[in-house]
Amino acid sequence: MTTGAERGQQLFADLLETMQRTTATMERLDAEQKNQCRTIEQAAEKASKTAEDAAEAFAVSKPRLMIWTALCAALLVCAGWLIGYWVGLW
C-alpha cells in the first residue's frame, strides 16, 4: 500500500510529465502558426506586387486606349457621313 507522500510524489511526477507534453505541443503549435503567418505574409506580398504590376500596366496602356477610342469614334463618324451621303444619292 502506498503512503500519502508516495501518492503525492506520483501525482507530482504525472503532473510534470503532462506539463512537459503540453509544453512540447504548444511549441509545435507555435512553430506551425509562425509558418502559416509566414506563408500568408508571402502570399500578401505576391498579391501586392501583382496589383502594383497591373496598375503600372494599365497606367501605361491608358493613353493608348484613349487614342484608339478616339480613332474608332472618328472612323464611325466618317463612315456615318459616307453612308448618309450614299443613301442620299439614291
C-alpha positions as a printed NumPy array, in Angstrom:
array([[   0.   ,    0.   ,    0.   ],
       [   1.268,    3.463,   -0.87 ],
       [   1.615,    6.216,    1.638],
       [   0.355,    9.739,    1.195],
       [   3.871,   11.015,    0.436],
       [   4.403,    8.395,   -2.287],
       [   0.993,    9.187,   -3.754],
       [   1.846,   12.908,   -3.721],
       [   5.173,   12.26 ,   -5.44 ],
       [   3.424,   10.142,   -8.072],
       [   0.831,   12.865,   -8.686],
       [   3.602,   15.451,   -8.962],
       [   5.527,   13.244,  -11.426],
       [   2.352,   12.765,  -13.509],
       [   1.697,   16.496,  -13.435],
       [   5.279,   17.235,  -14.51 ],
       [   5.018,   14.765,  -17.413],
       [   1.711,   16.257,  -18.513],
       [   3.138,   19.769,  -18.359],
       [   6.148,   18.714,  -20.454],
       [   3.895,   17.127,  -23.089],
       [   1.709,   20.22 ,  -23.087],
       [   4.74 ,   22.477,  -23.47 ],
       [   6.024,   20.403,  -26.402],
       [   2.591,   20.521,  -28.04 ],
       [   2.341,   24.277,  -27.56 ],
       [   5.813,   24.754,  -29.059],
       [   4.83 ,   22.689,  -32.116],
       [   1.622,   24.716,  -32.488],
       [   3.604,   27.938,  -32.152],
       [   6.013,   26.849,  -34.887],
       [   3.113,   25.828,  -37.147],
       [   1.37 ,   29.154,  -36.587],
       [   4.578,   31.041,  -37.41 ],
       [   4.881,   29.043,  -40.64 ],
       [   1.281,   29.85 ,  -41.535],
       [   1.857,   33.538,  -40.814],
       [   4.973,   33.484,  -42.981],
       [   3.019,   31.817,  -45.799],
       [   0.22 ,   34.385,  -45.525],
       [   2.744,   37.205,  -45.48 ],
       [   4.455,   35.872,  -48.608],
       [   1.112,   35.483,  -50.381],
       [   0.158,   39.039,  -49.433],
       [   3.472,   40.347,  -50.778],
       [   2.934,   38.486,  -54.06 ],
       [  -0.618,   39.818,  -54.355],
       [   0.587,   43.339,  -53.638],
       [   3.317,   43.021,  -56.268],
       [   0.788,   41.695,  -58.793],
       [  -1.563,   44.6  ,  -58.056],
       [   1.285,   47.093,  -58.488],
       [   2.275,   45.491,  -61.792],
       [  -1.309,   45.578,  -63.03 ],
       [  -1.676,   49.224,  -62.027],
       [   1.518,   50.114,  -63.879],
       [   0.416,   48.183,  -66.968],
       [  -2.956,   49.934,  -67.009],
       [  -1.343,   53.332,  -66.456],
       [   0.926,   52.757,  -69.46 ],
       [  -1.87 ,   51.495,  -71.718],
       [  -4.445,   54.121,  -70.722],
       [  -3.21 ,   56.831,  -73.155],
       [  -3.016,   54.246,  -75.938],
       [  -6.568,   53.149,  -75.164],
       [  -7.784,   56.732,  -75.332],
       [  -6.097,   57.229,  -78.714],
       [  -7.66 ,   54.061,  -80.145],
       [ -11.064,   55.094,  -78.806],
       [ -10.771,   58.486,  -80.475],
       [  -9.695,   56.885,  -83.765],
       [ -12.597,   54.436,  -83.689],
       [ -15.052,   57.245,  -82.944],
       [ -13.681,   59.299,  -85.852],
       [ -13.917,   56.262,  -88.129],
       [ -17.54 ,   55.689,  -87.125],
       [ -18.428,   59.331,  -87.728],
       [ -16.765,   59.295,  -91.167],
       [ -18.484,   56.024,  -92.054],
       [ -21.79 ,   57.537,  -90.988],
       [ -21.243,   60.546,  -93.229],
       [ -20.307,   58.331,  -96.179],
       [ -23.325,   56.088,  -95.684],
       [ -25.561,   59.137,  -95.296],
       [ -24.179,   60.629,  -98.499],
       [ -24.517,   57.293, -100.313],
       [ -28.119,   56.773,  -99.126],
       [ -28.893,   60.415, -100.057],
       [ -27.859,   59.716, -103.646],
       [ -30.452,   57.043, -104.113]])
